[in-house]
Amino acid sequence: MADSAFFCTLSHEGVLAVRGSDASKFLQGQLTCNLNYLSDTQASLGARCTQKGRMQSSFRILLEGDGVLLAMASELLEPQLADLKKYAVFSKSKLTDESAAWVRFGLSDADVALAALGLDVPPATDSITRNNGLIAIRVSPGRTELWAAADQAEALKEKLSATLAHGTLNQWLLGQIRAGIGQVMPSTRELFIPQMLNLQAVGGVSFKKGCYTGQEIVARMQYLGKLKRRLYRLQLDTTKLPEPGTALFSPTHGSSIGEVVIAARAEQNIELLAVLQAEAAESGDLYLGALDGPALHLLDLPYPLDRDREIQR
């Protein structure tokens, strides 16, 4: 399902805009990613943390016009705007919700359709190609986000429909799960530090950029190597979709050993990403919701976890 060519509207996320001459400078002290790495041809994943290193949001970030755009779960936009504005009062930057100004599509195996729009997107993850007001971002192998001004939505949808099947948001999220890309949702806000979502393994944390909110905790966790919980990909023996934040259990532990991050329906079961205690995950005896709940089975992630390589970013 997730491997066939399709497009769908990314209706689950909104767009937070930070514009003005100080936009990048202001955000550099707020986010885990390095804004100096962004360019017209390069996007990034990232997160914003509390002082204790817990993620308030995670997002995809790119330069646009006179500022920066961040795509994140829609329900996180208002609290993030309210909190960031407290720190932006002395900065020449303006923070707004630009969700209504943009239409965003998720495209799978759609390079031919993108080429027809004048968008030859490189295969490297986080690459950006722009043409005639359109922005295409390679978010993982074979998967691309297409951004456009909202008034282009219907015309763009008609062009995509000529060569691509209409897919569902579930299909898109299944591809995200198989790419091993976690995401903060409203029910998991301030629950995880970035390394628990493997964010450092997918380019969303820079250890060379200097200070930002929560940086001391995040850096200490990386350099001292004391992370006991991280992101795993799993298969669930049920057809009922679990919500983010649902607890996971193991008979080797007396309490919850993790939480669901995101989940989607696959061809015959459920696939999901979850943050688990490494010790419990290695036992392989995992259950959803309770010890007598549906069984979970570990699946491979598509990338390695390499601390030495990660700290070079």
C-alpha positions as CSV (number, residue, x, y, z in Angstrom):
1,M,0.0,0.0,0.0
2,A,2.6,2.5,1.0
3,D,4.9,1.6,-1.9
4,S,2.5,2.5,-4.7
5,A,2.4,5.8,-6.5
6,F,-0.2,8.2,-5.0
7,F,-0.7,11.7,-3.6
8,C,-2.8,12.9,-0.6
9,T,-3.4,16.2,1.2
10,L,-1.4,16.6,4.4
11,S,-4.4,17.7,6.4
12,H,-3.0,16.8,9.8
13,E,-0.4,19.5,9.9
14,G,-0.2,23.3,10.0
15,V,2.4,25.8,9.1
16,L,4.0,28.2,11.6
17,A,5.9,31.1,10.0
18,V,8.6,33.2,11.5
19,R,9.4,36.2,9.2
20,G,11.7,39.2,9.4
21,S,15.4,40.1,9.4
22,D,16.0,38.3,12.7
23,A,14.0,35.1,12.0
24,S,16.8,32.7,11.6
25,K,18.9,34.3,14.3
26,F,16.0,34.1,16.7
27,L,15.2,30.5,16.0
28,Q,18.8,29.4,16.2
29,G,18.6,29.8,19.9
30,Q,15.3,28.0,20.2
31,L,15.5,24.9,18.0
32,T,17.6,21.7,18.0
33,C,18.5,21.9,14.2
34,N,21.1,24.2,12.8
35,L,19.5,27.0,10.7
36,N,22.9,27.7,9.1
37,Y,22.5,24.4,7.2
38,L,19.2,25.6,5.6
39,S,19.2,27.0,2.1
40,D,16.9,27.3,-0.9
41,T,17.9,23.7,-1.7
42,Q,18.0,22.2,1.8
43,A,15.4,21.6,4.5
44,S,15.7,19.9,7.9
45,L,13.8,18.1,10.6
46,G,14.0,19.7,14.0
47,A,12.3,20.2,17.4
48,R,11.7,22.8,20.1
49,C,12.4,21.7,23.7
50,T,11.7,22.8,27.2
51,Q,14.6,23.7,29.5
52,K,14.6,20.1,30.6
53,G,15.1,18.9,27.0
54,R,11.5,17.6,26.5
55,M,10.1,18.2,23.0
56,Q,7.2,20.7,22.8
57,S,7.0,20.1,19.0
58,S,8.8,18.5,16.1
59,F,8.6,19.8,12.6
60,R,10.0,20.0,9.1
61,I,11.7,23.5,8.6
62,L,12.6,25.4,5.4
63,L,13.5,28.9,4.3
64,E,10.8,30.8,2.4
65,G,10.8,34.4,1.3
66,D,11.8,36.7,4.2
67,G,11.7,34.0,6.8
68,V,11.2,30.4,7.8
69,L,8.3,27.9,7.7
70,L,7.8,25.0,10.1
71,A,5.3,22.2,9.4
72,M,4.0,20.5,12.6
73,A,0.9,18.8,14.0
74,S,-1.9,21.3,13.7
75,E,-2.8,21.1,17.4
76,L,0.7,22.2,18.4
77,L,0.7,25.5,16.5
78,E,-1.2,27.6,18.9
79,P,0.8,26.6,22.1
80,Q,4.1,27.0,20.1
81,L,3.2,30.4,18.8
82,A,2.2,31.6,22.3
83,D,5.4,30.4,23.9
84,L,7.8,31.5,21.1
85,K,6.2,35.0,21.1
86,K,7.4,35.5,24.7
87,Y,11.0,35.2,23.5
88,A,10.6,37.1,20.3
89,V,9.6,40.5,21.8
90,F,13.1,42.0,21.3
91,S,13.7,40.3,17.9
92,K,12.9,41.7,14.5
93,S,10.8,38.8,13.7
94,K,7.0,38.1,13.4
95,L,5.4,34.8,14.2
96,T,2.1,33.8,12.6
97,D,0.0,30.8,11.7
98,E,0.2,30.5,7.9
99,S,-1.7,27.2,7.6
100,A,-4.4,28.8,5.6
101,A,-1.9,30.3,3.1
102,W,-0.5,26.9,2.1
103,V,-1.6,23.7,0.6
104,R,0.7,20.7,1.2
105,F,0.5,17.3,-0.6
106,G,2.4,14.1,0.2
107,L,3.6,12.2,-2.9
108,S,4.9,8.7,-3.0
109,D,6.9,7.3,-6.0
110,A,5.9,10.3,-7.9
111,D,9.1,11.7,-9.6
112,V,7.5,11.5,-13.0
113,A,4.5,13.6,-11.9
114,L,6.9,16.1,-10.2
115,A,9.0,16.3,-13.3
116,A,5.9,17.3,-15.3
117,L,5.6,20.2,-12.9
118,G,9.2,21.2,-13.6
119,L,10.5,19.8,-10.3
120,D,13.5,17.5,-10.6
121,V,13.9,16.5,-7.0
122,P,17.3,15.0,-6.0
123,P,17.1,11.6,-4.2
124,A,18.9,12.9,-1.1
125,T,16.7,13.3,1.9
126,D,15.9,17.0,2.8
127,S,16.7,18.2,-0.8
128,I,14.4,21.0,-2.0
129,T,13.5,21.9,-5.6
130,R,11.5,25.0,-6.5
131,N,9.7,26.1,-9.6
132,N,7.0,28.6,-10.4
133,G,5.9,29.0,-6.8
134,L,6.0,25.3,-6.1
135,I,8.3,23.8,-3.4
136,A,9.1,20.0,-3.4
137,I,11.0,18.5,-0.5
138,R,12.4,15.0,-0.5
139,V,11.4,13.7,3.0
140,S,12.7,10.1,2.6
141,P,13.5,7.8,-0.3
142,G,10.6,7.8,-2.7
143,R,8.5,10.3,-0.6
144,T,8.1,14.0,-1.3
145,E,6.2,16.9,0.1
146,L,4.8,19.4,-2.4
147,W,4.0,22.9,-1.1
148,A,2.1,25.6,-2.9
149,A,0.1,28.7,-2.2
150,A,-3.4,27.8,-1.2
151,D,-5.0,29.4,-4.2
152,Q,-3.2,26.9,-6.4
153,A,-4.7,23.9,-4.6
154,E,-7.4,22.9,-7.0
155,A,-5.3,23.4,-10.2
156,L,-2.5,21.5,-8.6
157,K,-4.7,18.6,-7.5
158,E,-6.1,18.3,-11.0
159,K,-2.6,18.1,-12.5
160,L,-1.5,15.5,-9.9
161,S,-4.7,13.5,-10.5
162,A,-3.8,13.1,-14.2
163,T,-0.9,10.7,-13.4
164,L,-1.3,9.7,-9.7
165,A,-3.9,7.9,-7.7
166,H,-5.6,9.6,-4.8
167,G,-4.2,8.2,-1.7
168,T,-5.0,8.5,2.0
169,L,-3.3,10.2,4.9
170,N,-3.0,6.7,6.4
171,Q,-0.9,5.6,3.4
172,W,1.4,8.6,3.9
173,L,1.8,8.0,7.6
174,L,2.6,4.4,6.9
175,G,5.4,5.5,4.7
176,Q,6.6,7.8,7.4
177,I,6.6,5.0,9.9
178,R,8.6,2.8,7.5
179,A,11.1,5.6,7.1
180,G,11.5,5.7,10.9
181,I,10.5,9.3,11.3
182,G,8.8,10.0,14.6
183,Q,6.7,13.0,15.4
184,V,5.5,14.8,18.5
185,M,1.7,14.8,18.7
186,P,-0.6,16.7,21.2
187,S,-0.8,13.6,23.5
188,T,3.0,13.2,23.6
189,R,3.9,16.9,24.0
190,E,6.8,17.3,26.5
191,L,7.1,13.5,26.9
192,F,10.3,12.7,24.9
193,I,13.7,14.2,24.5
194,P,14.9,14.3,20.9
195,Q,17.1,11.1,21.1
196,M,14.1,9.1,22.2
197,L,12.6,9.8,18.7
198,N,16.0,9.1,17.1
199,L,15.8,12.7,15.9
200,Q,19.6,12.9,16.0
201,A,19.8,10.0,13.5
202,V,17.6,11.7,10.9
203,G,19.4,15.1,10.9
204,G,17.1,16.9,13.3
205,V,19.7,17.7,16.0
206,S,22.9,19.6,15.7
207,F,25.7,19.1,18.3
208,K,27.9,21.8,16.8
209,K,25.5,24.8,16.7
210,G,25.9,26.1,20.2
211,C,23.2,26.9,22.8
212,Y,19.5,26.6,22.4
213,T,16.7,25.9,24.8
214,G,17.2,22.4,26.3
215,Q,20.6,22.0,24.7
216,E,22.5,21.1,27.8
217,I,20.2,18.1,28.5
218,V,20.2,16.9,24.9
219,A,24.0,17.2,24.5
220,R,24.7,15.4,27.8
221,M,22.4,12.5,26.8
222,Q,24.4,12.2,23.5
223,Y,27.9,12.4,24.9
224,L,27.4,10.4,28.1
225,G,25.5,7.7,26.3
226,K,22.9,7.1,29.0
227,L,19.8,6.9,26.8
228,K,17.7,4.0,28.1
229,R,14.6,4.7,25.8
230,R,14.5,5.2,22.1
231,L,12.4,4.8,19.0
232,Y,11.5,1.4,17.6
233,R,9.4,0.2,14.7
234,L,6.8,-2.5,15.4
235,Q,4.0,-4.5,14.0
236,L,0.8,-4.9,16.0
237,D,-1.4,-8.0,15.8
238,T,-4.8,-6.2,15.6
239,T,-6.7,-4.0,13.2
240,K,-7.7,-1.3,15.8
241,L,-5.5,1.7,15.4
242,P,-3.8,2.8,18.7
243,E,-3.6,6.5,19.6
244,P,-0.3,8.3,20.2
245,G,0.7,8.0,23.8
246,T,-0.9,4.6,24.3
247,A,1.2,2.7,26.9
248,L,3.1,-0.5,26.1
249,F,3.9,-3.3,28.6
250,S,6.2,-6.2,29.1
251,P,5.9,-9.0,31.7
252,T,9.5,-8.4,32.7
253,H,8.6,-4.9,34.0
254,G,6.1,-3.8,36.6
255,S,4.9,-0.7,34.8
256,S,4.7,0.8,31.3
257,I,7.8,0.4,29.3
258,G,7.0,2.8,26.5
259,E,4.4,4.8,24.4
260,V,3.1,4.8,20.9
261,V,4.4,7.7,18.8
262,I,2.4,7.3,15.6
263,A,0.6,4.3,14.0
264,A,-1.0,3.5,10.6
265,R,-2.9,0.6,9.0
266,A,-0.8,-1.7,6.8
267,E,-2.0,-4.3,4.3
268,Q,-2.9,-6.9,7.0
269,N,-2.1,-5.3,10.4
270,I,-0.9,-2.2,12.1
271,E,2.6,-0.7,11.9
272,L,3.8,1.9,14.4
273,L,6.7,3.7,15.9
274,A,7.0,3.6,19.7
275,V,9.5,4.8,22.3
276,L,10.5,1.8,24.4
277,Q,13.0,0.9,27.1
278,A,15.8,-0.8,25.3
279,E,16.0,-3.6,27.8
280,A,12.3,-4.4,27.4
281,A,12.5,-4.1,23.6
282,E,15.4,-6.6,23.5
283,S,13.3,-9.2,25.3
284,G,10.8,-9.1,22.5
285,D,7.8,-9.8,24.8
286,L,5.7,-6.6,24.2
287,Y,2.0,-5.8,24.5
288,L,-0.3,-2.8,23.7
289,G,-2.3,-1.2,26.5
290,A,-1.9,-4.0,29.1
291,L,-0.1,-7.3,29.6
292,D,-3.1,-9.1,28.1
293,G,-3.3,-6.7,25.2
294,P,-2.4,-7.3,21.5
295,A,1.2,-8.5,20.9
296,L,3.8,-6.4,19.3
297,H,6.7,-7.6,17.1
298,L,9.9,-5.6,16.4
299,L,10.7,-4.5,12.8
300,D,13.8,-3.1,11.3
301,L,14.5,0.6,11.1
302,P,16.0,1.9,7.7
303,Y,18.9,3.7,9.3
304,P,21.7,3.0,11.8
305,L,22.2,4.6,15.2
306,D,25.8,5.8,15.2
307,R,26.7,8.2,18.0
308,D,30.1,9.2,16.5
309,R,28.5,10.1,13.2
310,E,25.6,11.9,14.8
311,I,27.8,14.3,16.8
312,Q,29.5,15.5,13.7
313,R,26.4,17.3,12.5
